[in-house]
Amino acid sequence: MKTAPANNSFNKSKVDAALTKNGNNLFILQQRRVHFKLSTRPDRQQELLKKKYSPINNPDAIGFKNDKQKVAKTQAQVEDEAQENEFQKPTSVLYRKDKLNLHWNKITSIGAGLRNLGNTCFLNSVLQCLTYTPPLTNILLASEHGRKCKTQQFCMMCEMENHVAMALGSGKSSVVPRSIASRIKNIAKHMRIGRQEDAHEFLRFVIEGLQNSVLRGYEKLDNRIKETNMIYQIFGGYLQSQVKCLECKYNSNTYDPCLDLSLDFKGCDSVKRALELFVKPELLSKGNKYKCERCKKLTNAQKQITIYQAPMVLTIQLKRFDFARSFYGGGKIGKFVSFDEVLNLSPYMTKSQQETPIYHLYAVLVHSGSSCNSGHYYCFVKNSNGIWYEMNDSSVSQVSLKTVLRQQAYLLFYVRDPSSIKKHSKVNTCFTVIEYSKYRGGGVFFIYI
């Protein structure tokens, strides 16, 4: 936005008179000292103005007024930048994240083991990991869904509420998860009791079933609003896939919902190293060139996947099974991969997201055996009292953290530290500062009200 130059033709008294005439003598009385608070929400009209005008106080131009290379961006460049990193936010929210309690509401002794009904170790281990997921179990024990649910059909949320209440409140050494096991076809149509199934696949179907339960009656909503349901707010996040043209530097971003991270750890000895490879940029060249939207031709480009929005509960799957080979008796990678009790996710986040998500380990699911078609699943969970236990079907035994960290993990479960969540204070503002420019003897403010 351009204004008159600071010379004799610019009369300060005229500005003062204009401000006073419009009832803004507060500027004069306070010697034009105005204090502003940052807006917490983007202003669409302001963004449109930014595209139309070049700011006179462009940070890139400060200190380089005589440098011809430091010039204002063209309108086309501004529009391109506005299109980059454009994440579609939901127009409304079904369940607010700040309602989640990431700590346990109540400290109790360890719950019951789960009896094996014939190759149901995959089911037992997944149910135990979910039972000791604090934000989920707090909701299940409060029967937030069950008190309102009136469906006569299968309801995964109601089943989980009943199961968790039984597992944690029965006082028995072991219980039978018959209600969920007998309805496994309602959870995943292709799964059968008595047949060994993949624990990670079963977990994904359970989470999907929980979402379907809380979304019943909201089928006509768009996907972004649906992704604000209670279950997604616990387990869900977003990945950013960015392709950068190496000729014109244009960035094309896409955002995908994500309920867990599946990590390839070939050549890795730790989860941290696997995460580094997960976000490592990939060169698109030769026969894999990128069709640039700006260049309108095939160009060399760089593709990178990063975590755009971190979940409250982070689930990591280590890709131990090669399903293409598993039918021939092999296919499992049995090497040990180290993992930490505390995980900092910030090195793997999108750069524009200025947050430091810190996570604490609370469950580890293990597969013992040579392939996905055989073997045994069991898990380790951290109880509400902070003590670790091995949950091996009906058997429940206390273990040390050192024992847990030595396991050949298949699934890792982390819950976010509440102190690492950025708190956005609510600010009620009726105006937004668009431009500010200093002149000799005074100042001029351009304000959108």
MILUMBA-90958 format. One line per 10 residues: number of its first residue (from 1); their letters; for each residue x, y negated, z negated of N, C-alpha, C. Coordinates in steps of 0.05 Angstrom, whole numbers, plus 5000, padded with zeros to 4 digits. Each point is the difference from the previous one (the first is absolute). Layout:
BEGIN
NUM = A = X/Y/Z/X/Y/Z/X/Y/Z; ...
//
This chain:
BEGIN
1 = MKTAPANNSF = 5017/5024/5000/4983/4976/5000/5018/4975/5000; 4996/4982/5019/5018/4977/5003/4987/4975/4987; 5017/4984/4988/4992/4975/4988/5018/4977/5010; 4993/4976/4993/5016/4977/5008/5027/5000/4988; 5021/4991/5014/5027/4999/4989/5002/4981/4976; 5021/5006/4983/5003/4984/4976/5015/4974/5007; 4986/4979/5009/5013/4974/5007/4981/4978/4990; 5007/4975/5009/4984/4977/4990/4971/5001/5009; 4995/5014/5023/4972/5001/5009/4982/5017/4982; 5014/5016/4984/4985/5018/4982/4996/4984/4973
11 = NKSKVDAALT = 4976/4991/4996/4995/4983/4977/4989/5016/4977; 5015/5002/4978/4991/5016/4977/4974/4989/4988; 4996/4974/5001/4976/4989/4987/4975/5009/5015; 5002/5004/5027/4978/5010/5015/4991/5027/4992; 5020/5017/4994/4994/5027/4991/4986/4999/4973; 5011/4983/4982/4988/4997/4973/4971/4990/5002; 4996/4981/5018/4973/4988/5003/4981/5021/5011; 5009/5016/5019/4983/5021/5012/4992/5021/4979; 5020/5007/4984/4994/5020/4979/4980/4990/4980; 5004/4974/4992/4982/4987/4980/4972/4997/5011
21 = KNGNNLFILQ = 4998/4993/5026/4975/4995/5012/4983/5026/5000; 5013/5023/5003/4986/5026/5001/4996/5012/4973; 5005/4984/4979/4994/5010/4973/5023/5017/4989; 5023/4998/5012/5023/5016/4991/5020/4984/4985; 4991/4980/4984/5018/4983/4985/5016/5015/4979; 4993/5026/4996/5015/5017/4982/5028/5003/5009; 5004/5000/5027/5027/5002/5011/5017/4976/4992; 4988/4976/5000/5014/4976/4994/5006/4998/4970; 4979/5007/4984/5003/4998/4971/5022/5019/4989; 5003/5022/5013/5020/5019/4991/5026/4998/5016
31 = QRRVHFKLST = 5004/4977/5013/5024/4995/5017/5004/5022/5020; 4976/5009/5011/5000/5020/5021/5013/5026/4992; 5000/5006/4974/5010/5026/4991/4977/5019/4998; 5000/5020/5017/4978/5019/5001/5011/5027/4995; 4987/5015/4982/5009/5027/4993/4981/5020/5012; 5011/5019/5014/4983/5020/5014/5006/5028/4989; 4980/5017/5001/5003/5028/4995/4998/5016/5025; 5016/5021/5003/5000/5016/5024/4973/5015/5002; 4990/5000/5024/4975/5015/5005/5006/5030/5000; 4982/5016/4989/5004/5029/4999/4988/5014/5024
41 = RPDRQQELLK = 4985/4985/5017/4987/5012/5023/5009/4985/5025; 5003/5015/5022/5007/4986/5025/4977/4983/5010; 5007/4977/5011/4981/4981/5010/5000/5002/5031; 4978/5010/5011/4999/5005/5029/5002/4974/5016; 4987/4979/4990/5002/4974/5015/5028/4989/4999; 5013/5004/4977/5027/4991/4998/5018/5015/5019; 4996/5026/5002/5017/5016/5019/4996/4991/5029; 4975/4992/5007/4994/4990/5027/5015/4974/5005; 5000/4982/4979/5015/4975/5003/5030/5004/5003; 5010/5020/4986/5028/5006/5002/5008/5008/5028
51 = KKYSPINNPD = 4981/5014/5014/5006/5009/5027/5000/4976/5019; 4982/4980/4993/4997/4977/5018/5022/4979/4997; 5010/4996/4976/5020/4979/4995/5026/5012/4990; 5022/4985/5006/5026/5007/4991/5006/4984/4975; 5006/5013/4977/5005/4985/4975/5024/4981/5002; 4997/4976/4988/5022/4981/5001/5021/5006/4980; 4993/5017/4980/5020/5007/4980/5008/5030/5003; 5003/5008/5025/5008/5028/5006/5026/5006/4986; 5000/5021/4982/5025/5007/4985/5023/5005/5018; 4995/5011/5024/5022/5005/5019/5014/4975/5009
61 = AIGFKNDKQK = 4985/4977/5000/5011/4976/5010/5013/4982/4979; 4995/5006/4974/5012/4984/4979/5030/5002/5000; 5013/4978/5001/5030/5000/5001/5011/5003/5028; 4982/5003/5020/5010/5004/5027/4985/4982/5019; 4995/4975/4992/4983/4982/5016/5014/4993/5026; 5027/5000/5000/5014/4993/5024/5009/5024/5017; 4992/5024/4991/5007/5024/5013/4977/5007/5020; 5005/4999/5025/4979/5005/5020/4991/5029/5000; 5016/5017/4989/4993/5029/5000/4978/5005/4979; 4998/4982/4980/4979/5003/4979/4976/4985/5009
71 = VAKTQAQVED = 4982/5013/5014/4976/4987/5011/4975/5014/4989; 4978/4986/5001/4975/5011/4990/4992/5023/5019; 4986/5020/4988/4991/5023/5016/4977/4992/5018; 5000/5012/5023/4979/4995/5019/4974/5012/4990; 4978/4990/5011/4974/5010/4992/4997/5030/5006; 5012/5010/5022/4999/5028/5007/5014/5017/4979; 5023/4990/4991/5015/5015/4979/4985/5001/4974; 4987/4977/4993/4985/5000/4975/4977/5019/5001; 4986/5002/5024/4978/5018/5003/5009/5029/4998; 5024/5006/5012/5011/5027/4999/5006/5008/4972
81 = EAQENEFQKP = 5012/4981/4984/5007/5006/4973/4975/5005/4983; 4978/4985/5006/4975/5003/4985/4989/5028/5005; 5004/5011/5024/4990/5027/5006/5017/5022/4988; 5025/4994/4994/5017/5020/4988/4993/5003/4970; 5005/5024/4990/4995/5006/4972/4971/4994/4991; 4982/5003/5019/4972/4994/4994/4986/5025/4989; 4996/5000/4974/4988/5023/4987/4970/4993/4995; 4983/5017/5010/4971/4995/4997/4991/5006/4971; 4993/4979/4986/4991/5004/4972/4970/5006/5000; 4990/5015/4980/4971/5006/4999/4984/4975/4994
91 = TSVLYRKDKL = 4976/4999/5012/4983/4977/4995/4986/5002/4973; 4998/5025/4989/4989/5004/4973/5014/5024/4988; 4998/5003/4974/5014/5021/4985/4979/5017/4984; 5002/5026/5003/4982/5018/4986/5008/5005/4971; 5027/5001/4995/5010/5005/4973/5026/4985/4997; 5001/4982/4981/5024/4984/4996/5023/5015/4987; 5024/4996/5010/5023/5014/4989/5006/4992/4971; 4993/4976/4993/5006/4991/4973/4983/5014/4979; 4980/5015/5009/4984/5016/4981/5013/5026/4992; 5021/5008/5015/5014/5025/4995/5018/4996/4975
101 = NLHWNKITSI = 5000/5020/4983/5019/5001/4977/5021/5021/5007; 5024/4991/5004/5022/5018/5008/5011/5015/4976; 4993/4992/4976/5007/5015/4976/4977/5017/4991; 5005/5019/4983/4978/5017/4989/4983/4983/4982; 4973/5004/5002/4982/4987/4982/5001/5013/4972; 5007/5025/4999/5000/5015/4975/5023/5020/5000; 5014/5002/4978/5022/5019/4996/4989/5026/4988; 5004/5022/5014/4990/5026/4991/5022/5021/5002; 4995/5024/4989/5018/5022/5003/4996/5012/5028; 5019/5017/5008/4999/5011/5027/4975/5017/5004
111 = GAGLRNLGNT = 4990/5000/5024/4976/5015/5007/5005/5029/5006; 4979/5013/5010/5001/5029/5005/5014/5007/5026; 5009/5026/5001/5010/5011/5025/4976/5008/5017; 5005/5008/5025/4978/5008/5018/5005/5029/5009; 4980/5017/4998/5003/5028/5007/5001/5003/5031; 5016/5019/5008/5003/5006/5029/4978/5019/5008; 4984/4992/5020/4978/5017/5009/5007/5016/5025; 5026/5003/5005/5009/5015/5023/5011/4981/5021; 5027/4996/5000/5013/4981/5018/4989/4972/4998; 4992/4991/4976/4990/4973/4997/5021/4982/4986
121 = CFLNSVLQCL = 5025/5008/5000/5021/4984/4987/5002/4973/5013; 4996/4999/5027/5001/4974/5014/4979/4981/4989; 4976/5011/4996/4977/4984/4989/5006/4991/4971; 5009/5019/4984/5005/4994/4972/5021/4978/4996; 5022/5002/5015/5022/4980/4997/4991/4972/5009; 4984/4999/5022/4990/4974/5009/4981/4988/4980; 4982/5016/4989/4981/4990/4980/5014/4990/4975; 5021/5014/4992/5015/4991/4976/5014/4973/5005; 5012/4997/5024/5013/4974/5006/4980/4977/5000; 4976/5005/5011/4980/4979/5000/4989/4995/4972
131 = TYTPPLTNIL = 4997/5021/4984/4990/4997/4973/5018/4982/4983; 5026/4999/5006/5019/4984/4985/5008/4975/5015; 4983/4991/5018/5003/4974/5014/4985/4979/4984; 5013/4983/4984/4986/4982/4981/4978/4984/5011; 5003/4984/5022/4978/4983/5009/4976/5016/5009; 5005/5023/5013/4978/5017/5009/4985/5012/4976; 5015/5012/4982/4988/5014/4978/4985/4981/4981; 5010/4976/4996/4985/4980/4984/4972/4996/5011; 4998/4998/5027/4974/4996/5013/4983/5025/4998; 5013/5024/5004/4984/5025/4999/4989/5005/4972
141 = LASEHGRKCK = 5016/4995/4979/4991/5005/4973/4978/4980/4992; 5000/4977/5012/4979/4980/4994/4974/5005/5015; 5001/5020/5018/4976/5008/5017/4989/4976/5014; 5018/4982/5011/4991/4976/5014/4982/5008/5024; 5008/5021/5013/4984/5009/5024/4976/5017/4993; 5005/5020/4983/4979/5019/4993/4975/4989/4988; 5003/4978/4985/4977/4987/4987/4981/4988/5021; 5010/4994/5024/4984/4988/5020/4993/5018/5024; 5015/5023/5002/4997/5017/5023/4973/5015/4999; 4985/5000/5022/4975/5013/5001/4998/5020/5023
151 = TQQFCMMCEM = 5023/5005/5013/5000/5018/5023/4995/5029/4991; 4986/5015/5017/4996/5028/4996/5020/5017/5015; 5017/4987/5016/5020/5014/5015/5026/5003/4984; 5019/5013/5012/5026/5003/4987/5013/4973/4995; 5010/4995/4976/5012/4974/4994/5027/5005/4986; 5022/4993/5014/5027/5006/4990/5005/4984/4975; 4990/4976/4998/5005/4983/4976/4987/5013/4976; 4975/5009/5003/4986/5013/4977/5014/5026/4992; 5010/5015/5020/5014/5025/4994/5026/4994/4984; 5014/4979/5008/5025/4993/4987/4995/4989/4972
161 = ENHVAMALGS = 4978/4985/4997/4993/4990/4973/4995/5024/4981; 4985/5019/5010/4994/5024/4983/5026/5016/4994; 5017/5002/5021/5024/5016/4996/5019/4987/4980; 5004/4974/5003/5019/4986/4982/4990/5000/4971; 4974/4996/4997/4988/5001/4973/5004/5028/4987; 4998/5021/5017/5003/5027/4990/5030/5006/4994; 5018/4992/5018/5028/5006/4997/5013/4985/4976; 4991/4976/4996/5012/4984/4978/4985/5001/4974; 4974/5009/5001/4984/4998/4975/4990/5027/4990; 5007/5022/5013/4989/5026/4991/5014/5010/4975
171 = GKSSVVPRSI = 5025/4993/4996/5015/5010/4978/5010/5028/5004; 4995/5012/5024/5009/5027/5006/5028/4999/5012; 5014/5023/4999/5026/5002/5012/4999/5002/5030; 4978/5010/5011/4996/5001/5029/4970/5000/5006; 4993/4990/5023/4973/4999/5010/4999/5010/5028; 4976/5006/5010/4996/5011/5027/4989/4977/5018; 5015/4992/5021/4990/4978/5018/4981/5012/5021; 4981/5016/4991/4982/5015/5018/4983/4981/5017; 4990/4978/4988/4982/4983/5014/5013/4988/5025; 5025/4991/4998/5014/4989/5023/5009/5022/5019
181 = ASRIKNIAKH = 5011/5022/4989/5009/5021/5017/4978/5013/5017; 4976/5003/4989/4978/5012/5014/4989/4981/5022; 5007/4975/4998/4990/4980/5020/5023/4991/5018; 5020/5016/5003/5024/4991/5016/4992/4994/5029; 4980/5014/5011/4992/4995/5027/4986/4973/5003; 4990/4989/4978/4989/4973/5001/5022/4979/5000; 5023/5008/4990/5023/4982/4999/5015/5001/5026; 5006/5025/5010/5014/5004/5025/4988/5025/5013; 4986/4996/5023/4985/5022/5012/5017/5024/5007; 5025/4996/5007/5017/5022/5010/5014/5015/4977
191 = MRIGRQEDAH = 4997/4991/4975/5014/5013/4978/4983/5022/4988; 5013/5021/4990/4986/5022/4988/5013/5008/4974; 4984/5007/4980/5010/5011/4975/5012/5028/5005; 5023/5005/4989/5014/5025/5004/5022/4998/5021; 5001/4978/5014/5021/4996/5020/5018/4977/4992; 5026/5004/5003/5019/4979/4992/4997/4975/5019; 4996/4977/4988/4997/4975/5015/5022/4981/4992; 5004/4979/5016/5020/4980/4995/4990/4979/4979; 5015/4996/4979/4992/4982/4978/4996/4971/5010; 5018/4991/5017/4999/4972/5009/4975/4997/5017
201 = EFLRFVIEGL = 4993/5019/5017/4977/4998/5017/4974/5000/4982; 5000/5017/4980/4977/5000/4982/4997/4974/4985; 5022/4988/4991/5000/4974/4987/4987/4979/5018; 5008/5000/5026/4989/4980/5018/4969/5003/5003; 4990/5025/5001/4972/5005/5002/4985/4992/4975; 5012/5004/4977/4987/4992/4975/4998/4970/4998; 5021/4985/5008/4999/4971/5000/4979/4990/5020; 4999/5013/5023/4980/4992/5020/4972/5005/4989; 4996/5023/4986/4974/5006/4988/4993/4979/4978; 5019/4992/4984/4995/4979/4980/4991/4974/5013
211 = QNSVLRGYEK = 5013/4993/5022/4993/4975/5014/4972/5003/5012; 4994/5022/5012/4973/5004/5011/4978/4997/4978; 5006/5009/4976/4981/4998/4978/4994/4971/4993; 5021/4984/4997/4996/4972/4992/4990/4983/5022; 5003/5009/5025/4991/4985/5024/4973/5007/5009; 4987/5020/4987/4973/5008/5008/4981/4977/4998; 4987/4993/5022/4982/4977/5001/5013/4976/5013; 5027/5001/5005/5014/4978/5012/5011/5006/5028; 4987/5019/5014/5011/5010/5025/5003/4979/5022; 4983/4979/4999/5000/4980/5022/5021/4978/4997
221 = LDNRIKETNM = 5016/5001/4978/5020/4980/4996/5024/5005/5018; 5015/4978/5006/5024/5004/5016/5022/5013/4983; 5021/5011/5014/5020/5016/4986/5015/4984/4979; 5006/4975/5005/5015/4984/4980/4985/4997/4974; 4974/4997/5001/4984/4998/4976/4999/5027/4986; 4996/5022/5016/5000/5027/4989/5025/5006/4985; 5022/4989/5010/5027/5005/4988/5004/4985/4973; 4979/4986/4991/5001/4988/4973/4984/5016/4980; 4993/5025/5008/4985/5017/4981/5018/5007/4976; 4988/5010/4979/5014/5006/4975/5024/5019/5003
231 = IYQIFGGYLQ = 4997/5021/5016/5021/5020/5004/5023/4989/5016; 4993/4985/5022/5022/4989/5016/5015/4979/4985; 4987/4985/4982/5014/4980/4984/5020/5013/4982; 4997/5026/4993/5019/5014/4983/5023/5011/5017; 4993/5015/5021/5020/5015/5015/5009/4987/5026; 4985/4980/5010/5005/4990/5026/5019/4976/5002; 5013/4998/5022/5017/4977/5007/5000/4996/5030; 5018/4984/5010/5001/4995/5029/5029/5000/5009; 5004/5012/5024/5026/4999/5013/5000/4980/5023; 5022/4986/5004/5003/4982/5023/5019/5013/5020
241 = SQVKCLECKY = 4991/5001/5025/5017/5010/5022/5006/4975/5017; 5025/4992/5001/5007/4976/5015/5018/5008/5024; 4993/4990/5023/5017/5004/5024/5009/4972/5008; 5027/4997/5001/5012/4974/5007/5014/5001/5027; 4991/4984/5018/5012/4999/5026/5028/4988/4997; 5020/5013/5010/5028/4991/4997/5008/4979/5020; 4981/4993/5019/5006/4979/5020/4987/4974/4991; 4975/4999/4994/4987/4975/4992/4995/4998/4970; 5006/5021/4985/4998/5000/4970/4971/5000/4990; 4981/5006/5018/4972/5000/4992/4995/5025/4982
251 = NSNTYDPCLD = 4985/4997/4979/4993/5022/4982/4971/5008/5004; 4996/5026/5004/4973/5011/5001/4996/5018/4976; 4980/4993/4983/4996/5015/4975/4973/5014/5000; 5000/5025/4990/4976/5014/4995/5000/5010/4971; 4977/5003/4988/4998/5008/4972/4982/5024/4997; 5010/5020/4986/4986/5026/4998/4995/5006/4970; 4976/5009/4993/4995/5009/4973/5016/5025/4994; 5008/5003/4975/5018/5022/4992/4993/5009/4972; 4995/5026/4997/4994/5011/4973/5023/5015/4988; 5021/5005/5015/5025/5011/4989/5023/4996/5020
261 = LSLDFKGCDS = 5024/5005/4991/5023/4998/5018/5011/5028/5004; 5002/5009/5025/5012/5026/5007/5028/4995/5010; 5020/5010/4985/5028/4994/5005/5014/5024/5012; 5014/4996/5022/5018/5019/5011/5027/4997/4985; 5010/5022/4988/5024/4997/4984/5023/5017/5012; 4999/5007/5026/5022/5014/5012/5025/4982/5000; 5021/5010/4989/5025/4984/4998/4999/4981/4976; 4980/5002/4983/4998/4983/4976/5003/5017/4975; 5012/4988/4980/5002/5013/4974/4983/4987/4978; 4986/4979/5008/4984/4985/4980/4975/4988/5013
271 = VKRALELFVK = 4980/4994/4984/4976/4987/5010/5006/4971/5009; 5019/4987/4986/5007/4973/5008/5012/5000/5028; 5017/5019/5006/5012/5002/5027/4979/5006/5021; 4980/5017/4993/4979/5007/5018/4982/4975/5006; 4996/4983/4979/4985/4975/5004/5016/4981/5018; 5026/4999/4997/5017/4983/5018/4997/5008/5029; 5000/5026/5005/4996/5010/5027/4972/4995/5010; 4980/5000/4982/4972/4995/5007/4997/4972/5012; 5014/4980/4988/4997/4972/5009/5023/4992/5019; 5017/5018/5008/5022/4993/5018/4990/4993/5027
281 = PELLSKGNKY = 5009/4977/5012/4991/4991/5026/5008/5020/5022; 4982/5003/5020/5004/5018/5022/5002/4984/5026; 5020/5006/5017/5004/4986/5025/4983/5013/5022; 4984/4983/5013/4984/5009/5023/5014/4991/5025; 5011/5019/5015/5015/4993/5024/4999/5022/5020; 5012/4996/5023/5001/5019/5023/4972/5010/5007; 4994/5025/4996/4974/5011/5008/4978/4994/4979; 5007/4987/4979/4981/4994/4978/4998/4970/4996; 5002/4984/5021/4999/4971/4997/4972/4991/4992; 4999/4975/4990/4975/4988/4990/4989/4980/5019
291 = KCERCKKLTN = 4973/5001/5005/4987/4980/5017/4994/4975/4983; 5017/4980/5003/4997/4976/4984/4976/4983/5009; 4984/4991/4980/4976/4984/5006/5007/4973/5011; 5023/4989/4991/5008/4973/5010/5015/5002/5026; 5020/5019/5002/5016/5002/5024/4984/5012/5023; 4979/5015/4994/4984/5014/5020/5016/5020/5016; 5019/5013/4987/5016/5020/5014/5012/5019/4979; 5012/5022/5010/5013/5019/4982/5027/4988/4991; 5004/5000/4973/5025/4989/4989/5011/5019/4978; 5025/4996/4993/5011/5013/4977/4987/4987/4975
301 = AQKQITIYQA = 4995/5017/4980/4986/4990/4976/5009/5015/4976; 4994/4989/4977/5006/5014/4974/4974/5004/4985; 4996/5025/4992/4976/5007/4985/5007/5007/4971; 4985/4990/4981/5005/5005/4972/4973/5003/4985; 4999/5021/4983/4977/5004/4983/5008/4993/4971; 4984/4983/4987/5006/4992/4973/4973/5001/4984; 5002/4999/4974/4977/5000/4983/4990/4971/4997; 4976/4995/5010/4990/4973/4999/4985/4994/4974; 4985/5020/4991/4985/4997/4974/5004/5025/4984; 5012/4997/4976/5006/5023/4984/4976/5009/4984
311 = PMVLTIQLKR = 4996/5027/4997/4977/5010/4986/5003/4999/4969; 4979/5004/4986/5001/5001/4971/5012/5027/4991; 4992/5021/5015/5011/5027/4995/5014/5009/5026; 5026/5004/4998/5016/5008/5023/5003/5030/5001; 4992/5013/5022/5003/5028/5004/5021/5005/5022; 5020/5015/4994/5021/5006/5020/5000/5030/5006; 4998/5007/5025/5003/5027/5009/5028/5004/5013; 5014/5020/4991/5026/5007/5013/4994/5022/5020; 5006/4995/5025/4993/5018/5022/5017/5026/4999; 4992/5018/4982/5015/5025/4997/4992/5021/5020
321 = FDFARSFYGG = 4976/4998/5012/4991/5021/5017/5001/4992/5030; 5010/5018/5016/4999/4997/5029/4978/5020/5009; 4976/4989/5004/4977/5017/5006/5003/5014/5027; 5016/4990/5018/5004/5013/5026/5015/5026/4996; 5017/5002/4979/5016/5024/4996/4988/5018/4978; 4982/4989/4984/4991/5014/4976/4985/5026/5007; 4988/5002/5023/4986/5024/5008/5019/5023/5006; 5025/4994/5002/5020/5021/5005/5016/5006/4976; 4990/4993/4976/5013/5008/4975/5019/4980/4990; 5005/4978/5012/5019/4980/4990/4987/4974/4998
331 = GKIGKFVSFD = 5016/4979/5002/4988/4973/5002/5002/4983/4976; 5010/5010/4977/5002/4983/4976/5029/4991/4996; 5002/4974/4994/5026/4988/4993/5002/5001/4969; 5017/5018/4990/5001/5005/4972/5021/4984/4984; 5012/4980/5013/5022/4985/4987/4989/4982/4977; 5017/4994/4981/4992/4982/4979/5004/4971/5009; 4980/4984/4994/5000/4972/5007/4996/4984/4973; 5019/4984/4993/4998/4986/4974/4979/4978/5002; 4987/4995/4977/4981/4978/4998/5002/4988/4972; 4991/4975/4997/5004/4986/4975/4974/4997/4985
341 = EVLNLSPYMT = 5003/4996/4974/4976/4995/4983/4988/4973/5007; 5017/4980/5006/4991/4973/5006/5008/4994/5029; 4981/4991/5016/5005/4994/5029/4993/4971/5006; 5019/4986/5012/4996/4973/5010/4995/5001/5030; 4976/4992/5008/4992/5002/5028/5007/4975/5016; 5010/4979/4988/5005/4974/5014/5019/5002/5024; 5021/5017/5000/5018/5002/5023/4986/5010/5025; 4976/5012/4997/4987/5013/5023/4974/4985/5007; 4997/4976/4988/4976/4984/5005/5005/4982/5024; 4978/4991/5013/5002/4979/5021/5011/4975/4988
351 = KSQQETPIYH = 5019/4987/5014/5014/4977/4989/4982/4977/4992; 4978/4997/5014/4982/4977/4994/4985/5005/4973; 5000/5024/4991/4986/5006/4974/5020/4997/4977; 4998/4978/4987/5019/4994/4978/4991/5011/4974; 5002/5026/4997/4993/5013/4975/5020/5023/4995; 5001/5009/4975/5018/5021/4992/4984/5022/4986; 4989/5019/5015/4984/5021/4988/5017/5020/4985; 4996/5003/4975/5015/5020/4983/4981/5022/4992; 5009/5025/5003/4983/5023/4995/5013/5019/4979; 4982/5014/4985/5009/5019/4981/4989/5028/5007
361 = LYAVLVHSGS = 5017/5020/5000/4992/5027/5007/4981/5011/4979; 4978/5013/5009/4982/5012/4980/4992/5029/5008; 5007/5009/5024/4993/5028/5007/5018/5009/5023; 5007/5026/5000/5017/5012/5020/4987/5027/5007; 4994/5004/5026/4988/5025/5009/5022/5016/5014; 5003/5026/4993/5022/5016/5010/4989/5024/5015; 5013/5008/5022/4994/5025/5013/5023/5019/4998; 4994/5024/4990/5021/5021/4998/4994/5021/5020; 5019/5006/5018/4996/5020/5021/5014/4992/5025; 4998/5017/5021/5016/4996/5024/4985/4987/5023
371 = SCNSGHYYCF = 4973/4999/4998/4984/4988/5021/4973/4990/4989; 4986/4985/5017/4975/4989/4991/4978/5021/4999; 5005/5023/5012/4979/5021/5000/5003/5019/4976; 5020/4995/4983/5004/5017/4977/5012/4984/4978; 5005/5012/4977/5012/4986/4978/4980/4991/4979; 5009/4980/4984/4983/4992/4977/5004/4970/4995; 4977/4987/4993/5000/4972/4993/4996/4997/4970; 5015/4981/4988/4996/4992/4973/5009/4971/4997; 4995/4987/4978/5007/4972/4998/5009/4992/4972; 5011/4976/4998/5008/4988/4975/4986/4973/4997
381 = VKNSNGIWYE = 4989/4995/4977/4984/4975/4996/5009/4986/4975; 4998/4974/5000/5006/4984/4977/4973/4993/4986; 4997/5010/4976/4975/4995/4985/4998/4972/4990; 4976/4992/4991/4995/4973/4990/5018/4993/4976; 5010/5020/4986/5018/4995/4977/5029/4997/5009; 5005/5001/5026/5027/4996/5010/5017/5026/5002; 4989/5023/4992/5015/5025/5000/4994/5015/5026; 5021/5012/5011/4998/5016/5025/4993/5029/4994; 4983/5011/5018/4991/5028/4997/5001/5014/5028; 5006/5026/4999/4998/5016/5024/4973/5013/5000
391 = MNDSSVSQVS = 4985/4996/5022/4973/5011/5003/5001/5021/5022; 5001/5026/4991/5004/5022/5019/4975/5018/4997; 4979/4994/5015/4974/5013/4997/4991/4998/4971; 4996/5023/4987/4990/5000/4972/5022/4992/4980; 5025/5002/5008/5022/4994/4981/5006/4970/4998; 5002/4991/4976/5007/4972/4994/5023/4999/4980; 5022/4988/5008/5023/4999/4982/5014/4973/5001; 5010/4991/4978/5014/4974/4999/5028/5003/5011; 5008/4980/5016/5027/5000/5012/5012/4972/4996; 5026/4998/5006/5014/4975/4999/5000/4986/5027
401 = LKTVLRQQAY = 5005/4974/5000/5002/4985/5024/5023/5010/5018; 5021/5009/4987/5023/5011/5014/4992/5024/5016; 4983/5017/4989/4990/5024/5014/4983/4991/5025; 4984/4980/4996/4982/4990/5022/5017/4990/5023; 5021/4985/4994/5016/4987/5021/5018/5020/5015; 5001/5025/4990/5016/5021/5014/4983/5017/5019; 4974/4994/5002/4982/5016/5016/5003/4996/5030; 4993/5021/5015/5000/4998/5029/4973/4990/5009; 4996/4974/4998/4974/4987/5003/4989/5002/5028; 4974/5003/5002/4985/4999/5025/4983/4974/5001
411 = LLFYVRDPSS = 4987/4994/4978/4985/4975/4998/5008/4985/4975; 5004/4974/5003/5007/4982/4977/4978/4980/4996; 4993/4995/4975/4979/4981/4994/5011/4978/4982; 4997/4975/5008/5010/4977/4985/4977/4981/4995; 4999/4988/4976/4980/4980/4994/5015/4973/4997; 4988/4979/5010/5013/4974/5000/5000/4988/4973; 5023/4987/4994/5003/4985/4975/4983/4974/5002; 4981/4996/4982/4983/4976/5002/5016/4974/5000; 5022/5000/4987/5016/4975/4998/5013/4993/5027; 5000/5019/5019/5011/4994/5027/4980/4990/5020
421 = IKKHSKVNTC = 4975/4997/4990/4979/4990/5018/4998/4970/4998; 5001/4987/5022/5000/4970/5001/4972/4991/4993; 4999/4983/4980/4974/4989/4991/4995/4973/5015; 4978/4998/5014/4993/4976/5014/4980/4984/4983; 5009/4977/4990/4982/4984/4984/4979/4987/5018; 4976/4998/4990/4978/4987/5015/5002/4970/4997; 5002/4986/5023/5002/4971/5000/4977/4989/5016; 4984/4983/4988/4978/4987/5014/5010/4974/5011; 5003/4999/5026/5010/4975/5013/4980/4992/5021; 4997/4973/5003/4981/4990/5020/5015/4988/5024
431 = FTVIEYSKYR = 5026/5001/4999/5015/4989/5023/5026/5016/5004; 5012/4996/5023/5025/5013/5007/5018/4979/5013; 5025/4999/4991/5019/4981/5012/5009/5011/5026; 4997/4985/5022/5009/5008/5026/5028/4990/5006; 5004/4974/4996/5026/4988/5005/5007/4980/4979; 5026/4996/4996/5009/4979/4982/5026/4988/5012; 5000/4974/5002/5024/4987/5012/5008/4976/4984; 5025/4998/4993/5010/4978/4984/5009/4977/5017; 4993/4976/4992/5008/4976/5013/5012/4981/4979; 5014/4980/5009/5012/4980/4982/4978/4986/4984
441 = GGGVFFIYI = 5001/5002/4974/4982/4985/4984/4973/5013/4995; 4996/5025/5009/4974/5012/4996/4997/5026/5013; 4976/5010/5001/4995/5027/5013/4973/5001/5013; 4997/5017/5018/4975/5004/5014/4992/5029/4998; 4975/5006/4992/4991/5027/4998/4978/5005/5020; 5001/5022/5014/4979/5009/5018/4986/5023/4986; 4975/4997/4993/4986/5019/4983/4975/5010/5014; 4996/5027/4999/4975/5012/5010/4983/5006/4976; 4975/4989/5000/4982/5004/4977/4977/5018/5009
//
